[in-house]
Amino acid sequence: MFKLGLYLRKIREHRRLSLEKVAEYLEIRSSLLMDIESGKQIPSKRLLLQWGGLFSMDEIELLQNYQKQRIQHELNGKTDGLRATTGITVNAPQAFPTRHQNMIHELTELTERDLVIKVHKPLYPLNQYIESITYYHGRRPDYSWERVIPDGMTQLLIHLNDGQSRWVSRNEADRTVCGGTSVMGMQNQYLSHQVSPNERTIMVRFRIGALYAFTGISQSELSDKITDGAALFGKKIAHLREKIGEHEDPQEIFSLIDRFLLLELKKQDFQKNAVIDYMIANINQPYAFLIKKTGYSQKHLIQLFKKHVGTTPKYLQRIMRFAGIMEKLQLADKNPDWMDVVYRHQYHDQAHFIKDFSHFMGMSPGRYMESGNTCSRFIRMR
């Protein structure tokens, strides 16, 4: 049983919010939230951070407790007491598998370094286009690169430190250096991002197909690219960055970003496309069924989809299938039944699954599980 869920339930009940209301905010099923609150299921880091934002909690403390409970659960009581920094003392931690060594190391980073993470979910109408806005400051990692894994969404990154943001494509053919702001288009494969010490960064995550509403630019032009923010938003984005730099309070920063995005949305006078919205909402349905339901020819549908989303419907299906697998693997405490994963997610065979996984992740499923990463979107590369 994971005690963290019981604590979250007490917070929710103390604030007198219904389980259904919180589940709606977190965009998950009520039954899943019930399992989390009863301790049957551990939440993902993404859900935990959004929970912290909803209830104005200390996100770092939540992450510390999360990591402690995962380690204790996986080691099955093979820890021998407590330590002031991590709360866990392990005899000869190097004797444990690489997975648990890395998880203990991540917990040490959370407890010994001055780190701030805040997550904001905008209100209507921005919440129809923006999944979340995250502010983080103070990271001092002992690794230089992290992989950003495709999950169908696009991002606006505002880098508040002086310096530049460096990105490398999977095949290392494309190397991009951006200034104070950068936009990540639809990813068809992973990108590598150079991590800077003491970063102060804001990440705006657009829902699938939503970046088009703010730019009016065909998303196929941005696909698999990192673009300087000024190329899409003009001088206004630099002005926003300057104004944000004058503030330390994350809530004030979120208000500035909300106002900026709302003005950009109104300026574009964007009208939602019902066909695109239907396709995205039902992307897990068979492709032939979707084409028939839209009434469009396959060629026209692909062109429309590339314009709004940045890739083809079939490729988005691949991305979302992989993202669904990652949502489960990030919570797994041991190697799952890989053959069950293969057939449950409709791969032809295990070789097909491994090839697809390696394409999006840049490593095998077994190596990912060994790494001890507990986030489905960002992979530390030590």
C-alpha positions as CSV (number, residue, x, y, z in Angstrom):
1,M,0.0,0.0,0.0
2,F,1.3,3.5,-0.9
3,K,0.6,5.8,2.1
4,L,1.0,8.9,-0.1
5,G,-2.4,8.3,-1.6
6,L,-4.0,8.2,1.9
7,Y,-2.4,11.6,2.6
8,L,-3.7,13.1,-0.6
9,R,-7.2,11.9,0.2
10,K,-7.0,13.7,3.6
11,I,-6.0,16.9,1.9
12,R,-8.8,16.7,-0.6
13,E,-11.4,15.9,2.1
14,H,-10.1,18.7,4.3
15,R,-10.6,21.2,1.4
16,R,-14.1,19.7,0.9
17,L,-13.6,18.9,-2.8
18,S,-15.4,15.9,-4.2
19,L,-13.4,13.0,-5.7
20,E,-15.2,13.6,-9.1
21,K,-14.2,17.3,-9.1
22,V,-10.5,16.6,-8.5
23,A,-10.5,13.8,-11.1
24,E,-12.0,16.2,-13.6
25,Y,-9.2,18.7,-12.8
26,L,-6.5,16.0,-13.2
27,E,-8.2,14.7,-16.4
28,I,-8.3,11.1,-15.1
29,R,-11.1,8.6,-14.3
30,S,-12.7,8.8,-10.9
31,S,-11.9,5.1,-10.4
32,L,-8.2,5.7,-10.9
33,L,-8.2,8.5,-8.4
34,M,-10.0,6.3,-6.0
35,D,-7.3,3.6,-6.4
36,I,-4.6,6.3,-5.8
37,E,-6.3,7.6,-2.6
38,S,-6.8,4.1,-1.2
39,G,-3.1,3.4,-1.7
40,K,-3.6,0.6,-4.3
41,Q,-2.0,2.7,-7.1
42,I,0.9,5.2,-6.9
43,P,0.3,8.4,-8.9
44,S,2.6,9.5,-11.7
45,K,4.8,12.5,-11.1
46,R,2.7,14.5,-13.5
47,L,-0.5,13.9,-11.5
48,L,1.3,14.6,-8.3
49,L,2.6,18.0,-9.4
50,Q,-0.8,19.0,-10.7
51,W,-2.3,17.9,-7.4
52,G,0.3,20.1,-5.6
53,G,-0.7,23.0,-7.8
54,L,-4.4,22.5,-7.1
55,F,-4.0,22.5,-3.4
56,S,-1.1,24.9,-3.1
57,M,1.2,22.3,-1.6
58,D,4.9,22.0,-1.5
59,E,5.6,20.1,-4.7
60,I,9.2,19.2,-3.8
61,E,8.0,17.6,-0.5
62,L,5.5,15.6,-2.5
63,L,8.2,14.4,-4.9
64,Q,10.4,13.5,-2.0
65,N,7.7,11.4,-0.3
66,Y,6.9,9.9,-3.7
67,Q,10.4,8.8,-4.3
68,K,10.9,7.5,-0.8
69,Q,7.8,5.3,-1.0
70,R,8.8,3.9,-4.4
71,I,12.3,3.0,-3.3
72,Q,11.0,1.4,0.0
73,H,8.3,-0.5,-2.0
74,E,10.7,-1.8,-4.6
75,L,13.4,-2.8,-2.1
76,N,10.7,-4.6,-0.1
77,G,12.0,-3.5,3.3
78,K,15.7,-4.1,2.5
79,T,16.6,-0.7,4.0
80,D,18.1,-0.5,7.5
81,G,16.8,2.7,9.1
82,L,16.6,6.4,8.3
83,R,19.1,9.1,7.3
84,A,18.5,12.8,7.8
85,T,18.9,13.8,4.1
86,T,17.0,11.2,2.1
87,G,15.2,9.4,5.0
88,I,16.7,6.1,3.7
89,T,19.9,4.4,4.7
90,V,21.0,1.5,2.6
91,N,23.9,-0.8,3.4
92,A,26.3,-0.6,0.4
93,P,23.8,1.0,-2.1
94,Q,26.2,0.0,-4.9
95,A,25.2,-3.6,-4.2
96,F,21.7,-2.9,-5.5
97,P,20.8,-3.0,-9.2
98,T,21.5,0.1,-11.2
99,R,17.8,1.0,-11.2
100,H,17.7,1.4,-7.4
101,Q,21.0,3.2,-7.3
102,N,19.7,5.8,-9.7
103,M,16.4,6.2,-7.8
104,I,18.3,6.7,-4.5
105,H,20.5,9.2,-6.3
106,E,17.4,11.2,-7.6
107,L,16.0,11.3,-4.1
108,T,19.3,12.7,-2.8
109,E,19.0,15.5,-5.4
110,L,15.5,16.3,-4.3
111,T,16.5,16.5,-0.6
112,E,19.9,18.2,-0.8
113,R,19.4,20.9,-3.4
114,D,17.3,24.0,-3.5
115,L,14.8,23.2,-6.1
116,V,11.4,24.9,-6.9
117,I,8.8,23.3,-9.2
118,K,5.3,24.8,-9.6
119,V,2.6,23.7,-12.0
120,H,-0.4,25.8,-13.2
121,K,-3.4,24.7,-15.2
122,P,-5.1,27.7,-16.9
123,L,-8.8,28.3,-16.7
124,Y,-11.3,28.4,-19.6
125,P,-10.8,29.1,-22.5
126,L,-7.0,28.6,-22.3
127,N,-7.5,25.1,-20.7
128,Q,-8.9,24.0,-24.1
129,Y,-5.5,24.6,-25.6
130,I,-3.0,24.4,-22.8
131,E,-2.4,21.3,-20.8
132,S,-0.2,22.9,-18.2
133,I,2.4,25.5,-17.5
134,T,5.4,24.5,-15.3
135,Y,8.0,26.7,-13.6
136,Y,11.2,25.3,-12.3
137,H,14.2,26.8,-10.8
138,G,17.4,25.6,-9.1
139,R,18.2,22.4,-10.9
140,R,21.9,21.5,-10.4
141,P,22.0,18.0,-12.0
142,D,25.1,15.9,-12.3
143,Y,24.1,14.9,-15.8
144,S,24.5,17.0,-18.9
145,W,21.7,15.8,-21.2
146,E,18.2,14.6,-21.0
147,R,15.9,13.1,-23.7
148,V,12.5,14.6,-24.4
149,I,10.2,11.8,-25.3
150,P,7.3,12.3,-27.9
151,D,3.8,12.3,-26.4
152,G,1.9,14.2,-29.1
153,M,2.1,17.7,-27.4
154,T,4.1,20.7,-28.4
155,Q,5.9,23.2,-26.1
156,L,6.9,26.8,-25.6
157,L,10.0,27.1,-23.4
158,I,11.0,30.4,-21.8
159,H,14.5,30.4,-20.5
160,L,15.0,33.0,-17.9
161,N,18.7,32.5,-17.3
162,D,21.3,34.2,-19.5
163,G,22.7,31.9,-22.1
164,Q,21.3,29.6,-24.7
165,S,19.3,26.4,-25.1
166,R,21.0,23.6,-27.0
167,W,19.1,20.7,-28.7
168,V,20.3,17.7,-30.7
169,S,18.1,15.5,-32.9
170,R,18.1,11.7,-32.5
171,N,20.5,11.1,-35.4
172,E,22.6,14.1,-34.4
173,A,22.2,15.6,-37.9
174,D,20.3,18.6,-36.6
175,R,21.8,20.8,-33.9
176,T,19.8,23.8,-32.8
177,V,20.8,26.7,-30.5
178,C,18.1,29.1,-29.3
179,G,18.1,32.2,-27.3
180,G,15.7,33.2,-24.5
181,T,12.6,31.4,-26.0
182,S,12.1,28.2,-28.0
183,V,9.2,26.3,-29.5
184,M,9.2,22.5,-29.8
185,G,7.0,21.4,-32.7
186,M,5.4,17.9,-33.0
187,Q,8.1,15.3,-32.3
188,N,8.2,12.1,-34.3
189,Q,11.2,10.9,-32.3
190,Y,13.1,11.9,-29.2
191,L,15.2,15.1,-28.9
192,S,18.2,15.6,-26.6
193,H,18.4,18.8,-24.5
194,Q,21.5,20.1,-22.8
195,V,20.8,20.7,-19.2
196,S,22.2,23.8,-17.7
197,P,23.0,24.3,-14.0
198,N,20.6,26.4,-11.9
199,E,18.1,26.6,-14.7
200,R,15.1,28.9,-14.4
201,T,12.7,27.9,-17.0
202,I,9.0,27.9,-17.9
203,M,7.4,25.2,-20.0
204,V,4.0,25.7,-21.7
205,R,2.6,22.5,-22.9
206,F,0.1,22.8,-25.8
207,R,-2.5,20.1,-26.3
208,I,-2.3,18.1,-29.5
209,G,-3.0,20.4,-32.4
210,A,-3.4,23.5,-30.2
211,L,-0.2,25.3,-31.2
212,Y,-1.7,26.0,-34.6
213,A,-4.4,28.1,-32.9
214,F,-1.7,30.5,-31.5
215,T,0.5,30.8,-34.6
216,G,-1.6,30.1,-37.7
217,I,1.5,28.3,-39.1
218,S,1.2,24.9,-40.6
219,Q,2.5,22.6,-38.0
220,S,4.3,20.4,-40.6
221,E,6.8,23.3,-40.9
222,L,7.6,23.0,-37.2
223,S,7.6,19.2,-37.0
224,D,10.8,17.7,-35.4
225,K,12.3,21.1,-35.1
226,I,13.2,23.5,-32.3
227,T,12.3,27.1,-33.5
228,D,13.3,30.3,-31.8
229,G,10.2,31.8,-30.2
230,A,10.7,35.2,-31.9
231,A,10.2,33.5,-35.3
232,L,6.7,32.6,-34.3
233,F,5.6,35.3,-31.8
234,G,7.8,38.2,-32.9
235,K,9.2,40.8,-30.5
236,K,6.3,40.3,-28.1
237,I,7.7,37.0,-26.7
238,A,11.0,38.8,-25.8
239,H,9.0,41.5,-24.0
240,L,7.1,38.8,-22.1
241,R,10.4,37.2,-21.1
242,E,11.7,40.5,-19.8
243,K,8.5,41.1,-17.7
244,I,8.6,37.6,-16.3
245,G,12.2,38.2,-15.3
246,E,11.1,41.0,-13.0
247,H,9.1,38.6,-10.9
248,E,10.0,35.9,-8.5
249,D,6.5,34.7,-7.5
250,P,5.4,31.8,-9.8
251,Q,1.8,32.8,-9.5
252,E,2.5,36.3,-10.9
253,I,4.5,34.7,-13.6
254,F,1.6,32.4,-14.5
255,S,-0.7,35.3,-14.7
256,L,1.6,37.1,-17.1
257,I,1.7,34.1,-19.4
258,D,-2.0,33.5,-19.3
259,R,-2.7,37.1,-20.4
260,F,-0.1,36.8,-23.2
261,L,-1.5,33.5,-24.5
262,L,-5.1,34.8,-24.3
263,L,-4.2,37.9,-26.4
264,E,-2.5,35.7,-28.9
265,L,-5.5,33.4,-29.2
266,K,-7.9,36.3,-29.7
267,K,-5.5,37.9,-32.2
268,Q,-5.6,34.7,-34.4
269,D,-9.4,34.6,-34.2
270,F,-9.0,30.8,-34.3
271,Q,-12.0,28.6,-35.1
272,K,-11.8,25.0,-34.0
273,N,-11.9,22.3,-36.7
274,A,-14.6,19.7,-35.7
275,V,-13.0,17.0,-37.9
276,I,-9.5,17.5,-36.3
277,D,-11.0,17.6,-32.8
278,Y,-12.9,14.4,-33.5
279,M,-9.8,12.6,-34.9
280,I,-7.7,13.6,-31.9
281,A,-10.3,12.6,-29.3
282,N,-10.8,9.2,-31.0
283,I,-7.2,8.6,-32.2
284,N,-7.1,5.1,-30.8
285,Q,-9.9,4.0,-33.0
286,P,-9.1,2.0,-36.2
287,Y,-7.8,4.3,-38.9
288,A,-10.2,3.1,-41.6
289,F,-13.1,3.8,-39.2
290,L,-11.9,7.4,-38.6
291,I,-11.6,8.1,-42.3
292,K,-15.1,6.8,-42.9
293,K,-16.6,8.9,-40.0
294,T,-15.0,12.1,-41.2
295,G,-16.3,11.8,-44.8
296,Y,-13.1,13.1,-46.2
297,S,-10.7,11.4,-48.6
298,Q,-7.6,9.9,-47.0
299,K,-5.4,12.4,-48.9
300,H,-7.3,15.4,-47.8
301,L,-7.5,14.2,-44.2
302,I,-3.7,13.7,-44.1
303,Q,-3.1,17.2,-45.5
304,L,-5.5,18.7,-43.0
305,F,-4.0,16.8,-40.1
306,K,-0.4,17.8,-41.0
307,K,-1.5,21.4,-41.1
308,H,-3.1,21.4,-37.6
309,V,-1.1,18.7,-35.8
310,G,2.2,18.3,-37.6
311,T,2.1,14.7,-38.5
312,T,-0.2,12.1,-40.1
313,P,-3.1,10.4,-38.2
314,K,-1.4,7.0,-38.4
315,Y,1.8,8.4,-37.0
316,L,0.0,10.1,-34.2
317,Q,-1.6,6.7,-33.4
318,R,1.9,5.3,-33.1
319,I,3.0,8.1,-30.8
320,M,-0.1,7.8,-28.6
321,R,0.3,4.0,-28.3
322,F,3.9,4.5,-27.2
323,A,2.9,7.3,-24.8
324,G,0.2,5.0,-23.2
325,I,2.9,2.3,-22.7
326,M,5.2,4.9,-21.0
327,E,2.5,6.0,-18.7
328,K,2.3,2.4,-17.4
329,L,6.0,1.7,-17.4
330,Q,6.9,4.8,-15.3
331,L,4.8,3.3,-12.5
332,A,6.1,-0.3,-12.8
333,D,8.3,-1.6,-10.1
334,K,9.9,-4.4,-12.1
335,N,10.0,-5.6,-15.7
336,P,6.5,-6.3,-16.8
337,D,5.3,-9.2,-18.8
338,W,6.6,-7.9,-22.1
339,M,4.5,-10.4,-24.2
340,D,1.4,-9.0,-22.5
341,V,2.5,-5.5,-23.4
342,V,3.0,-6.6,-27.0
343,Y,-0.4,-8.1,-27.5
344,R,-2.3,-5.6,-25.3
345,H,-1.1,-2.8,-27.5
346,Q,-1.5,-4.7,-30.7
347,Y,2.1,-5.1,-31.9
348,H,2.8,-7.8,-34.4
349,D,5.4,-9.5,-32.2
350,Q,8.1,-8.7,-29.6
351,A,10.6,-7.6,-32.2
352,H,8.0,-5.0,-33.6
353,F,7.5,-3.6,-30.0
354,I,11.2,-3.4,-29.3
355,K,11.9,-1.6,-32.6
356,D,9.1,0.9,-32.0
357,F,10.2,1.5,-28.4
358,S,13.8,2.0,-29.5
359,H,12.7,4.4,-32.2
360,F,10.9,6.7,-29.8
361,M,13.1,6.2,-26.7
362,G,16.6,5.6,-28.1
363,M,17.0,2.5,-25.8
364,S,15.5,-0.9,-25.3
365,P,12.6,-1.5,-22.9
366,G,14.9,-3.4,-20.6
367,R,17.5,-0.7,-20.4
368,Y,14.8,1.9,-19.7
369,M,13.5,-0.1,-16.7
370,E,17.1,-0.6,-15.5
371,S,17.7,3.2,-15.6
372,G,15.3,3.9,-12.7
373,N,13.6,6.8,-14.5
374,T,10.2,7.5,-13.1
375,C,9.0,10.1,-15.6
376,S,7.5,9.3,-18.9
377,R,8.5,12.5,-20.7
378,F,12.1,13.3,-19.7
379,I,14.9,10.7,-19.5
380,R,18.1,11.5,-17.6
381,M,21.2,10.6,-19.6
382,R,24.1,9.9,-17.2
